[in-house]
Amino acid sequence: MNALSVTPPIRELYNDQYRGESEWRKIGARDKVRNIQTVCGEIPHDRILDIGSGEGSILQGLSDGNFGLSYCSLEISESAVRTIRERRIAKLKECSLFDGYTITYADGAFDLAILSHVVEHVEYPRRLLQEASRTARFVFVEVPLEDTVRLKADYIPLPVGHINFYSPKTIRLLIQTCGLEVLTQITTNPSRQVQEFQSGFRGTLKYFFKEMLLSLSPGLATRFLTYHSSLLSTRKM
């Protein structure tokens, strides 16, 4: 394959974004860690590669929950690498800067690769997913389900940096077109704590409404409102 790397505008967006642990990412990481534990608890997960670790909140949560025996982390952001190293996370063997696509670890070096809220930011998601599946037997992916009827017809750049927008169907198809078999897929509502942090009492009402709609009609819920989709996949034999 030809060499790929994150383009300068994307790298600049994230390079100085991380300045220690933020309360927002700490709260959000609890949901993400819970989903990893739920979806991946029954598969081998001693050796974990976390790709796009941000400030390391998920790694911290996995470590605190004794999920896995050793971790390696890859990031495109210099500030993220500094922040993660400063946290001194137990079981973290290595945190490295990479070009966003080429993973230097050997084939099968890990049991599980994690891409939690990463794929929506990536210019060439299939290349990264293929690299993740080369280095790990299982690949966990989580994305926000933003491809709803409320998604605007034209792209508008936002500070969060999302450039890909998914529905439960399209994220599943993306993974399958990388030569991977989807073993599990779940849809979850961001926690009450997350939504209260964002919107106060309105967030509480929103949480319970979204919970009710998801339980009554998952298809209708994800067509109109944003949830999260977590998928576990493995290479086809």
C-alpha positions as CSV (number, residue, x, y, z in Angstrom):
1,M,0.0,0.0,0.0
2,N,1.1,3.6,-0.6
3,A,2.1,5.4,2.5
4,L,-0.7,7.5,4.1
5,S,-0.6,10.0,6.9
6,V,-3.0,12.4,8.5
7,T,-3.2,15.6,6.6
8,P,-1.9,18.8,8.2
9,P,-5.3,20.4,8.9
10,I,-6.4,17.2,10.8
11,R,-3.2,16.9,12.7
12,E,-3.2,20.6,13.7
13,L,-6.8,20.2,15.0
14,Y,-5.7,17.7,17.6
15,N,-2.0,18.4,18.1
16,D,-2.5,20.8,21.1
17,Q,-6.0,19.8,22.1
18,Y,-5.2,17.8,25.3
19,R,-4.2,19.6,28.5
20,G,-4.4,17.1,31.3
21,E,-7.6,15.3,32.3
22,S,-10.9,17.0,31.5
23,E,-14.1,16.3,33.5
24,W,-16.1,15.9,30.3
25,R,-13.9,13.2,28.9
26,K,-13.6,11.5,32.3
27,I,-17.4,11.3,32.5
28,G,-17.8,10.1,28.9
29,A,-15.1,7.5,29.3
30,R,-17.2,5.6,31.9
31,D,-19.8,4.8,29.2
32,K,-17.1,3.8,26.7
33,V,-15.3,1.6,29.2
34,R,-18.5,-0.1,30.2
35,N,-19.3,-0.9,26.6
36,I,-15.9,-2.3,26.0
37,Q,-16.2,-4.5,29.0
38,T,-19.7,-5.6,28.0
39,V,-18.9,-6.4,24.4
40,C,-15.4,-7.8,24.8
41,G,-15.6,-9.5,28.2
42,E,-15.9,-13.0,26.8
43,I,-13.0,-12.9,24.3
44,P,-9.3,-12.9,24.9
45,H,-8.2,-9.4,26.0
46,D,-4.9,-9.7,27.8
47,R,-3.0,-7.6,25.3
48,I,-4.8,-4.5,24.2
49,L,-3.9,-1.8,21.7
50,D,-5.8,1.5,22.1
51,I,-5.8,3.5,18.9
52,G,-6.6,7.2,19.2
53,S,-6.4,7.3,23.0
54,G,-7.0,11.0,23.4
55,E,-6.0,12.1,26.9
56,G,-6.1,8.4,28.1
57,S,-9.4,8.4,30.0
58,I,-10.5,5.0,28.5
59,L,-7.1,3.5,29.2
60,Q,-7.3,4.8,32.8
61,G,-10.8,3.3,33.2
62,L,-9.7,-0.1,31.8
63,S,-6.7,-0.1,34.1
64,D,-8.8,0.8,37.1
65,G,-11.3,-2.0,36.2
66,N,-8.5,-4.6,35.8
67,F,-9.6,-5.2,32.2
68,G,-6.6,-6.6,30.4
69,L,-3.0,-7.3,31.4
70,S,-1.1,-4.8,29.3
71,Y,-1.8,-1.8,27.1
72,C,-0.2,0.0,24.2
73,S,-1.4,3.3,22.9
74,L,-1.2,5.1,19.6
75,E,-2.0,8.8,19.0
76,I,-1.5,11.4,16.3
77,S,-1.5,14.2,18.8
78,E,1.7,15.3,20.6
79,S,-0.3,16.8,23.5
80,A,-2.2,13.5,23.9
81,V,1.0,11.5,24.1
82,R,2.4,13.8,26.7
83,T,-0.9,13.7,28.7
84,I,-1.1,10.0,28.6
85,R,2.5,9.5,29.7
86,E,2.0,11.9,32.6
87,R,-0.9,9.9,33.9
88,R,1.4,6.9,34.6
89,I,-1.4,4.4,33.9
90,A,-0.8,1.0,35.4
91,K,-0.2,-1.7,32.8
92,L,0.5,0.8,30.1
93,K,3.7,-0.5,28.4
94,E,4.0,2.1,25.6
95,C,2.4,5.3,24.3
96,S,3.6,6.4,20.9
97,L,3.0,9.0,18.2
98,F,2.1,7.5,14.8
99,D,1.1,8.8,11.4
100,G,-2.6,7.9,11.8
101,Y,-2.6,4.8,9.6
102,T,0.6,2.7,9.7
103,I,0.8,0.6,12.8
104,T,4.4,-0.7,13.4
105,Y,3.5,-3.6,15.6
106,A,3.8,-7.1,14.2
107,D,0.9,-9.2,12.9
108,G,-1.2,-10.6,15.8
109,A,0.7,-8.7,18.4
110,F,-2.5,-8.0,20.4
111,D,-5.6,-9.8,21.4
112,L,-7.8,-6.7,21.1
113,A,-7.6,-3.4,19.2
114,I,-9.9,-0.6,20.4
115,L,-11.1,2.2,18.2
116,S,-13.5,4.1,20.5
117,H,-14.9,7.3,19.0
118,V,-12.1,7.4,16.5
119,V,-13.5,6.2,13.1
120,E,-15.7,9.3,12.8
121,H,-12.6,11.4,12.8
122,V,-10.5,9.4,10.2
123,E,-10.0,10.4,6.6
124,Y,-9.3,6.8,5.5
125,P,-11.2,4.6,7.9
126,R,-10.7,1.3,6.0
127,R,-7.0,1.6,6.0
128,L,-6.9,2.1,9.8
129,L,-9.4,-0.7,10.4
130,Q,-7.3,-3.1,8.2
131,E,-4.2,-2.2,10.1
132,A,-6.0,-2.7,13.4
133,S,-7.2,-6.2,12.3
134,R,-3.7,-7.1,11.2
135,T,-2.2,-6.5,14.6
136,A,-5.1,-7.8,16.7
137,R,-7.3,-10.8,16.6
138,F,-10.4,-8.8,17.6
139,V,-11.3,-5.2,16.8
140,F,-13.7,-3.1,18.9
141,V,-15.3,-0.1,17.3
142,E,-17.6,2.5,18.8
143,V,-19.0,5.5,17.0
144,P,-21.8,8.0,17.6
145,L,-24.8,7.4,15.4
146,E,-25.1,10.9,13.8
147,D,-26.6,9.9,10.4
148,T,-30.2,10.7,11.4
149,V,-32.9,12.7,9.7
150,R,-31.5,15.7,11.5
151,L,-28.1,15.5,9.8
152,K,-27.7,18.5,7.5
153,A,-27.4,18.0,3.8
154,D,-24.0,19.9,3.6
155,Y,-21.0,19.3,5.7
156,I,-20.2,22.0,8.3
157,P,-16.9,21.7,10.2
158,L,-17.4,21.5,14.0
159,P,-14.8,21.7,16.8
160,V,-15.3,18.0,17.6
161,G,-13.7,17.1,14.3
162,H,-16.2,14.5,13.0
163,I,-15.9,14.0,9.3
164,N,-17.7,10.7,8.9
165,F,-21.4,10.1,10.0
166,Y,-22.9,6.7,10.7
167,S,-26.1,4.8,11.2
168,P,-26.2,1.3,12.7
169,K,-26.3,-0.1,9.2
170,T,-23.5,2.0,7.6
171,I,-20.9,1.4,10.4
172,R,-21.7,-2.3,10.2
173,L,-21.2,-2.3,6.4
174,L,-17.9,-0.3,6.8
175,I,-16.5,-3.0,9.1
176,Q,-17.6,-5.8,6.8
177,T,-16.1,-4.2,3.7
178,C,-12.7,-4.4,5.5
179,G,-12.9,-8.2,5.4
180,L,-14.1,-8.4,9.0
181,E,-17.0,-10.4,10.5
182,V,-19.2,-8.5,13.0
183,L,-19.7,-10.7,16.0
184,T,-21.7,-8.3,18.2
185,Q,-23.3,-5.0,17.8
186,I,-25.2,-3.0,20.5
187,T,-26.8,0.4,20.6
188,T,-26.5,2.4,23.8
189,N,-27.8,5.7,25.1
190,P,-25.1,8.0,26.6
191,S,-25.5,7.9,30.3
192,R,-27.7,10.2,32.4
193,Q,-24.5,11.7,33.9
194,V,-23.2,12.6,30.4
195,Q,-26.4,14.2,29.3
196,E,-26.8,16.1,32.6
197,F,-23.3,17.4,32.3
198,Q,-24.2,18.7,28.8
199,S,-27.6,20.1,29.5
200,G,-28.5,20.1,33.2
201,F,-32.1,19.2,33.9
202,R,-33.0,19.2,30.2
203,G,-30.3,16.5,29.9
204,T,-32.1,14.4,32.5
205,L,-35.4,14.6,30.6
206,K,-33.6,13.9,27.3
207,Y,-31.9,10.8,28.8
208,F,-35.2,9.2,30.0
209,F,-37.0,10.0,26.7
210,K,-34.2,8.5,24.7
211,E,-34.1,5.4,26.9
212,M,-37.8,4.9,26.5
213,L,-37.7,5.4,22.7
214,L,-34.7,3.0,22.3
215,S,-36.5,0.3,24.3
216,L,-39.8,0.7,22.4
217,S,-38.4,1.1,18.8
218,P,-34.6,0.9,18.3
219,G,-35.0,1.6,14.5
220,L,-37.1,4.7,15.1
221,A,-34.9,5.9,17.9
222,T,-31.6,5.8,15.8
223,R,-33.4,7.4,12.9
224,F,-34.2,10.5,14.8
225,L,-31.8,10.8,17.8
226,T,-28.1,10.2,18.4
227,Y,-27.0,7.1,20.2
228,H,-23.7,5.1,20.3
229,S,-23.0,1.9,18.4
230,S,-20.4,-0.6,19.7
231,L,-19.2,-3.5,17.5
232,L,-16.9,-6.4,18.0
233,S,-15.3,-7.9,14.9
234,T,-12.7,-10.4,13.9
235,R,-10.9,-11.3,10.6
236,K,-12.8,-13.7,8.4
237,M,-11.2,-17.1,8.3
